[in-house]
């Protein structure tokens, strides 16, 4: 069982014809969800036969907006050097386990507007001057999956008591924990030391500079 790490788009670039590129895995024009990590797996063929790429110094994938070869460049990625695999075998290519070139694009790089994009795969040779070879072209669709559209999420409905509401609804214990309580009437209650469960309110009176406590009639609080 293989591990899924990226969206795979496998492109058989047969330079003997001008057919539009299709995904070798699906048999359909290439498709990608917006903002997905993707790897383009490229094989270079001629009349359905794998070719040597020993003379290539780079292979590039370009996406252009509006499905047009003259559209604005939305993505340009290039593989060079050790990223070019000239040891690819026909068995590896046919069973989808290896390719001449793997070009990776990240979530950030594919986070572009959904729509149709012109796809071109182009190589450069080691000649002097270098030769440009178009390996294949086609249309790639980037679709919206609705996961992260950039919209502002809806406000979450409050389903809790804030501090003021909680203070008004519940008795508040002192740090001592069991002998004093604040009641919803705003008064401090002290438990009767001789009769547990009996609570007596205290009222603060007097001059603000010299206040004093005065007990009110005893009250039992549940």
C-alpha positions, 0 to 999 in steps of 0.5 A, a space after each residue: 500500500 502506497 502513501 499519499 503525499 501529493 496529488 500526482 499528475 503523470 504526463 507522457 510527453 510524446 514529441 512525435 505528435 502534437 496531441 494535447 497532454 493527458 494524465 496517464 493515471 486517469 486518461 483524462 486532461 489533467 485536473 488539480 484542486 486549488 491549493 493542493 500540493 502536486 507533483 508533475 511526473 514527466 516521461 519523455 517519449 517518441 512514438 510511445 517509446 521512452 527516450 534518453 534525456 542525457 542531453 537535457 539540462 532542464 525541464 520546465 512546467 508552466 501554467 498560464 491563466 485563461 487557458 491561453 498560451 499568451 495568458 499570465 504566468 501562474 506557475 513556473 517550475 524547473 528541474 535541473 541536474 540530479 532531478 533529471 532521471 536518465 536511468 528510467 526503465 520502460 517497466 518503471 514508467 509503465 507501472 507508474 513507479 518512476 519518471 524522467 522528471 518530478 516537478 513539485 509545486 506547493 500549496 502556496 504555489 497552486 493557490 491560484 484562481 480556479 479555472 482553465 490553465 494552459 499547460 506547457 512542458 518545455 526542455 532545454 538541451 546542453 547544446 551551444 547555444 541551448 535548444 528549446 524543445 516543447 515536450 507537450 502542451 494541453 489544458 489543466 483545470 484547477 477547481 475549487 474544493 470549497 475547503 479554504 475559499 478565503 471567506 470570513 467564517 461565520 460568527 460562532 453563536 455564544 453558548 456560555 456565561 461571561 464573567 458578569 453573568 456567572 457572578 450574578 448566577 452563582 455564589 462565589 467562594 473565597 480562596 478559603 473555599 468553604 467558610 465565606 460566599 458572595 451571594 447574588 444580592 452582593 453581600 458577603 455571607 459567613 457560615 455559622 461555625 457552630 451550625 454548619 449550613 447556616 449562613 449569615 450576611 454581613 453589611 458594611 456600615 459607617 464612615 468610609 474612613 472607618 467602616 464596620 461590619 454589622 450582621 443581618 439576620 441569619 439566613 440559610 442558603 442552599 
